[in-house]
Amino acid sequence: MDARTSRYHDVFAWAQRDPEGFWAEAAQAIDWYEPAKKIFDPQTGVYGRWFVGAVCNTCFNAVDRHVAAGRAAQAAIIYDSPVTGTTRVLTYGELQREVAAFAAVLQDFGVGKGDRVVIYMPMVPETVVAMLACARLGAVHSVVFGGFAARELATRIDDCAPKLVLSASCGIEPGRVVAYKPLLDEAIALATAKPQACIILQRPQLAAPLTAGRDYDWANLRSRALAAGKTAPCVPVLATDPLYILYTSGTTGKPKGVVRDNGGHMVALRWSMQYLYGVEPGEVWWSASDVGWVVGHSYIVYAPLFHGCASVLYEGKPVGTPDAGAFWRVISEHGVVALFTAPTAFRAIKKEDPKGALVGKYDLSRFRTLFLAGERADPDTVKWAEEVLKVPVIDHWWQTETGWAIAGNPVGLGMLPVKYGSPTVAMPGYDVQIVDESARPLPPNTMGSIVIKLPLPPSCLPTLWQQDERFRESYLSEFPGYYKTADAGFKDEDGYLYIMGRTDDIINVAGHRLSTGGMEEVLASHPDVAECAVIGIADAVKGEVPCGFVVLKAGVDRPPAEIEQEIVALVREKIGPVASFRLAITVPRLPKTRSGKILRGTMKKIADGAPWTMPATIDDPAILDEIGSALKERGVVGA
């Protein structure tokens, strides 16, 4: 698409020129009990608050208003679980019935406006019902990824002091069942703040023993509430009241609870579905993430329901359930028009099916856009996805803290030209700047810290849960007047952003600031490489030197040492001798969080011989031993 045919530049300019007018108009797509007294009040909260004085309810906007508008029979949630062989569709009418009944159950336990509820659940429809039931009552939910370590769950229970914990007997991974109840029991034993009760969903794959006087059976409570005709109405709350707390992954010590409010969250997410993602009400949308992460909150549960879409809830993996064609099956069977997932998922698919042979088995005629976020989408993966899917592949960039995209390519406003390696441009409401250590703006194509001028737009965090001062210290103090993203990168002459990695992924090689993300781009361009990671290793002479880890594509039968030599030569050719890139190591897999982010920081500590702790979010702890062994074999001293 030609940039001149996109409405983006006009819309972005309007949001910059008149943010209150822009967001006031966007707010008309939401149903309010009372309108805002002030669209933005700079005197409220840490840096100001949006829609001050407005009264609303998130559950009403996600569910009830669609039923009232005559769309009760339309699909709302499409549950697809290859790990259990189950598919189930909940219409908006059925979702309203389930949520209203379960909210009544929560009310019977004394849950009301402002009370916290921890949800420690797998990817099942009851998890969505639980989140919406909390929102219906004005209670504050805190979803913790199912199967998360007991100690990490305990720190979150202590931080938010929930009245109830909602959980399940187990989660299901390919080839194994993960028992949740022992982890929950241990977490409650460790926690100082004890919940009044736990409601446990018993799954047929593994029943859990219930503790008398504390644990209650989910199915029994639900069926009794439905039989008695019990329902709970939507409770009006202030737009600035908290909807949920989401703890940032990998935290140590006292966790950082990102707060999301009700009003601004609805306005920005509803806007994004139409204008960023270009999806219409009634269409089938799929975000292949987990409700335990921010993507799952925003784009499995809330945004698609605010917009009146059908949202796919997928309990499976991109490969192994049963093969690398799993995503294409879901798209084909359910008529998905747009998919949002992590680049990691596509690198896994590409590794197993490098030629995309499995795509041809499925009817993808309704599928029109792929969105990637969560990690840098390397150009090689984007080009591969474009070639095999024959649809636009849109990289976009955002954070747990923002709740929606900081930068993207606005399909609904008319796509801008794609530049490989860039998530395109700042979304309306975000004033994104590249600055040096003194917060001075840098010229185009100059690497620096990426910051966002305050105030942040609606849906971004107003603070951390009960930690205003820590919020200021962590995000606002280093660059006064700006929010620190902790990402590094640059803007080109067209205003396109390039996110080159976390600021601690910028390594200093003999006085030269180099991006590990830029090196990863080169590694990923090698035809035999499925995925890669570059870290900086401490060096007595140069300060740091880069080390590249590569995972080869399935079916590659050349000697790894030969490929490693080619990779070293490629970096020398593309980036130059200044990179001092001499070490490439082939490994069978990379250590990742359950959300698919590569644990580069932990890999660096292992390489440097620095103290490190097992990340709470790691998918498979054994991989770190493999990384340590691979480093030792190559003579890395610290490891």
ZIPERA-V383685 format. One line per field, one symbol per residue. phi: phi as a letter, one per 30 degrees, with the letter a starting at -180 (. if undefined). A space follows every 10 residues. Layout:
phi=???
This chain:
phi=.deddddedd dddddddbed dddddddddc dcdbdddbdb cddcidbjbc hdidbabdde ddbddddddi cedddcbccb bddcibbbcc dddddddddd ddddddedci dbeidcbdcb bddbeddded ddddedcidc cbdcedieee dddddddddc hddbccbbda cbceiaccdd ddddeddddd dddcddabcc ddcddadcdc deibcbdedd ddddddddid bbddcdbded ddcabbdddi dbiddccdcc cdddeddddd edddcddicc ejdccbcdbb ddcdededbc cdeddedidc cdcccabdbj bcadcedddd eddcidcbbb aceedddddd ddbecidddd dbdcdddbbc cbajbedded ddddddddch bdccdbbabe ddiaddbacd edcjdcedcd jcdibddejc ccbcbcdcid dcdeicdadc bbdddddeid ddacehbedd edddbcddbe ibcddiccla ccdciddbcc kdedcdccch icdbcddddd ededdddccd aaacbccebd ccibbdbccb cddeidcdde dddddddedd ddddcjdedh dbbcbdbdac dbddcjdddd ddedddddid dbcdddcddb eddddddedd ddecidddd
